Amino acid sequence: MALLFSALFSISTHASNDAASELKQAQKALADGDYNKAYPQYLHFAKEKDNPLAQFTVAMFHQLGWGDVPVDRAAACLWHEKAAAGAIPASTHFFAECFEQGIGRPIDYSQAALWYEKAAQLGHYMSLCSLADLYMSGSGVEKNPKIGLELCLQAIEKGAIPAEVKVGRYLLEGDVSIRDPEAAHAWFKRAADKSPVAQYFLGTMHREGLGHEKSLKEALMWFESAASQGYVPAYFPTAELYFSVSPDYKTQRPSAQALAKAYMWLSATIKRSKDPEEIEKSQRMLEQVHGIMPDTWIPTLDERVSTHLAEHSVQP
């Protein structure tokens, strides 16, 4: 948490050493996880001192619901607006999202495009990919997927690592005029050591034979790598492949290891997935697993699932 805010503050063109010094106690409380102590201090500086860094942090309290502060996205947008006026890059980006999503104001894609561009100019380079989304759909700007792709490629050149996954998705799922599965695979592969999302898409592409040869073994490896890092969308495909791929030659059933793995990832899916259809499929498949797997395995496997979920807690 402290590193996150330190990084965001350091890219502000507005922030001064005096401002950072003013907020030192509040920053320490926030870094220590003492949200209820930090919030009133930040609120004081946000209101009384008109401090953009404090305004940004108050916005994040409302955006994420830290401590006793409830999630209130409209309030967050109001504070991001104030911080954006003070040239805080992250708030400038979030303020653009407020226009794009119509939070506390009518949807205005033109204003969203304007503020994304401003955020990028301030050094929040992933805003270029958000601006690219508008070009992809023609929202607030003239539709031009090629310009959108170029904008997100610029974000990569600026060092925005998540943009690699974004470009991969454009090339895999985007407008037909820019689709290139082989290039998408290359971008996902480039991002794979940094992103479980990229690993998930590599799993999908190998499973379907998109942009690369079909390989269920490779797909399972990528899916499980993403799932092991807590990426929930990878849980069910990992379980599904363990249950269905390469059954034992004699029994034509999953091996003992595959059964155990299927049980764990199905259990994790049921506990964490937000997709009702996926949960229902997992429950049906888990019944099949129970029909094959010895009950004596369950306590040990349940403990492993609990440990995994505790290590990868759901963020607010």
N, C-alpha and C positions, 0 to 999 in steps of 0.2 A: 504493500500500500504506500509506504513512504517513498519507495523508488518510483512508483507510478506518478505520484504528484510532483516529485522532484523533477521528473522528466518533462511533465507538462508545463511546469512553471518555467523551466529553463528555456523553453522555446518562445516564451512570450516576448514580444517586442516592447511591451508596455512596462513590464515589471521592473522595479528598481531595487537596489540593495536595501534601501530604507523600508520599502514595502515588505520585503521578505523578512526583515528584522522585526517589523511590527507584528507579523504573524507567527513569529517563532514559537510562542507558547501554544498557540492553537494548532500549529503543524505537529508539534510534539504529541499533543493529546490525540490527534488524529492518527499519527503513526503508531501510537500505543493502543489504538483501538478503543479509546475512551470517547466514543462519539457524543455522549450526552454532555461531556465537559467541553468538547471541541465546538459543538454547534453554536452555543450562545456567543462564544468568542468570535467565531467567523461572522455570525450575524451582526454583531456590533460593528466590526470593521466594514462589513458590506453596506450597512445602512448609514452609520455615522461618519465613516471615513471615505465612503464611495470607492472602496478598494476593489479593483477588478479581480484580483486573485481570490479575495474572500467571497466575492459575488459568484465566481465560478464554483467555489467549493460548496457554498450554500445551495447552488443549483444542483450539484451532484448529490447532496444530502436528500433533496426532494426527488431527484431522478431515480436513485437507487434505494431509498428508504433506510438510510443508516440510523442505527440507534433507535430512539423513540420517534424519529421523524417519519411520518407515513409517506409512502410513495404518492407524489402529486406532480404529474408530468406538466400540467399547466403552470404550476408555481415554478417548476424547474425552468420552463421556457422563459418566464419573466426574468429570472435571475440570469439565465444565459444571455438574454438580450442586453442586460446591463453590462455583463462582462465582455460581450462581443463589442460593445461600444468602446471598451477599454482595450481592444485588440488582443484579447486572450484567444489564441488559436483554437483550442478545443471547444470553447464556448461558441465561437463563431461557427464552427462546424455543427454543433448541436442546435444552434439557433436556426441554421438552414434546415435541419431535420424537422424542427417545429413547423416551418412553413410547408415542407413536403408532406408531412403527415397530418397537418391541420390540428395541431395541439394548441388549444387555447386561442385559436384564430382560424379563419378560413384557410383551406388549402390554397397555396399560391406557389406554383412551380417556378414561376419566373423569379420570385424573390428567393426561393430555395437555390436556384442556379447562381444568383448573384452572391449569396452568402457563402456557398460552397467555394466559389472562385476566390472570394476574399480570404477564406480559411486557408486555402492552398497557398495564397500569396504570403500568408503569415507563417507558413511552414508546416501546416497540417496537411501533409501530402496525400493522405488517403481520401481527402475531400475531392481530389481529382477523379477518383473512382466513383464517388457519389454523384458528381457532376456527370460522369460518363453514363451512369444509369439513366439520367434524364435524357441524354442524347440517344440512348438505346430505345427508349419508349416515345421520344418526341414530346416530353412533358416540360412545358415552359420554354423549350428551345426547339428548333427545327430538328426533326428526327434525322440522325446521321450516325449509324452504328460504327462506321469507320473512324469518325472523329472521337466517339466515345472510347473505342478501343485504344486509340492513340493517347488519349488523356490518361487512361489507367496505366499504359506503358510508361508514360512520363513519371507517374508515381513510383514505379519500380526503379526507374533511373535515379530518383531522389532518395531511394533507400527504404521505401515503404514495403516491407516484406509481405504483409497481408494482400497487397495488390497482385502478387504472383498468383494466388489462388483465385482472385477475382478475374484476372485475365484468362486463366484456365477455364473458368466457368463461362465466360463470354464465348470462348472458342468452342466449347462443348455444347452449350445450351442456348446460346444467343441467336441473334438474327441470322438467317440463312446466308446472308451476304458476307458474313465474317466467320462462319463455322469452319473449324479445322481440327478434327479430333486428334490427329497426330501432334499438332502443335500444342493442343490442350494437354495431352499426356506429358509432353516435355515440360510444360510449366508446372504441372502438379508434381512431377518428379523433382524438379528443381526446388520446390517448396516443401517437399515431404519430410526432410529432417527437421523442419521448424514448425510444421503445422499438421495436426491430426485431421483437419478438414481436407487437406490435400491428400493425405493417406486414404481417407474415406473415398474420395473421388477416384483415386487410382484403383482401389478395390472394385468400385462400380465398373470402371472401364475394362479391367481385366475379366470381370465376371461376364460382361456383355460382349467383349471383343471389340471395343470401340477404340480406335486410334492405336491399337496394339493387339497382338495375338491374344485370343481367349485363353485364360488359364485360371481355373478355379483355385488351384494351389496358391498362385500369386494373389488372387483376390482375397482369399482367406488370410494370408499373411498381412496384407495391407489393412483389411478390415479389423483384424484383431489388434494390430498395432495402434490404430485410432481408438478402438474401444478401450484398450488398456490405459489410455491417457484420459479416459472419462468422456470421450466424445459419444454422446448417447445415440445419435443416429446410426452408429456403427455396431451397436449391441446386437440388434436383431439379425442383420445379415451375417454377422459372425456366428451366432447360434445356429442359424439356418444352414450355413455351409458345414459346420461341424456335424450337424445331425444327418445331412444328406449326402455328403461327398465321401468317396472312397470307403464304402462299408467293408467290414471284415469279409474276407474271401469265403470262409466256411459258413458263417451265420447270416451273411448279407445284412448285418446290422452294424450300426456304428461301433467302433472300437471302444474299449473302456475309457480311454483318454478322451475320445471325441464325445462320448456320452456325458462325461463329467463337465467338459467345456460347454457343451450345449446347455446343460442344466444351469450352469452359472450365468451364462450370458442371457438365457431366457428369463431367469429370475431377475437379473439386473434390468432387463427391458421392462418387465412388468412393474418394477418399482420406480423407474425413472422416465419411461417414454411418455410423451404427451399425445401420442397418436392412438386413438381408440382401436382402429383396425389392427394396428401392429400389436397392441396389447392382447387383443382377442386371438390373433394368430399364435402369439407366444404362449398363451394359456392352453390352446389346443395342442400345440407341439409339446408343451411340458407334460401334458397328460400321457402322451406317447412315450416320452422319456421315462416317466414314472413306471410305465408298464414294462420297461426293460431293465432299468437301473436298480440295483439293490438299495433298499431304504437305509441301510446302514451307512451309506455314503453321505446322506443328506446333511447331518449336523456339521461335518467338516466342510462340505461345499458351501453351506449357508454361511458359515463363519468367514470363508474367503470372500463371498459376495459382500457381506457386511463390511469387511475390511476395505474392499475396493471402493464401495460407495462412500465410506467415511473419508477416504483419502481424496475423493473427487466429489466434494460436496457441491450441491447445486447453488449457484450464485444468485443473489436477488436480482 
